[in-house]
Amino acid sequence: MLVKTMLNAKSRGPGIETIAPDAPIYQAARRLSELHIGALVVVDSKGALQGILSERDIVRGVSARGELCLVARVSDLMSETVHTCTENDTVESVMAVMTERRVRHLPVLGPKGALVGIVTIGDVVKSRLDEARSEVDSLRLYVAAG
């Protein structure tokens, strides 16, 4: 399955939640909590990808800086090295990148490098489970047909 297919199947759509690099961490934490998501894509005023801020980044910041972390800027804690994928990548290749790089969120870039979505580890797991269920159903039909 391709990432494009997985994005189209998402219940919320390909939705991309973004935040500006100069936003305060407390605002980012509030949005993560309200939206029940694990990361925000950091973009500049032109929509260009600058980084990604995950729950892990915030936890590391609080651990290192204490409560002062909450008034820091997103750019202070975000991961600037962002691993991405394209719409034409396979779910298997995305799963490999997530496993190797130990990341749970991959922004998806379109043909011209524009941000078109985000794939999470949950999306990958759901996709793999759906594929497994489909294979089981096909095998049951095959066996039943004798």
Sequence and secondary structure as in RCSB ss.txt:
>XXXX:A:sequence
MLVKTMLNAKSRGPGIETIAPDAPIYQAARRLSELHIGALVVVDSKGALQGILSERDIVRGVSARGELCLVARVS
DLMSETVHTCTENDTVESVMAVMTERRVRHLPVLGPKGALVGIVTIGDVVKSRLDEARSEVDSLRLYVAAG
>XXXX:A:secstr
 BHHHHHHH TTTT   EE TTSBHHHHHHHHHHHT SEEEEE TT  EEEEEEHHHHHHHHHHHGGGGGGSBHH
HHSBSS   EETTSBHHHHHHHHHHHT SEEEEE TTS EEEEEEHHHHHHHHHHHHHHHHHHHHHHHHH 
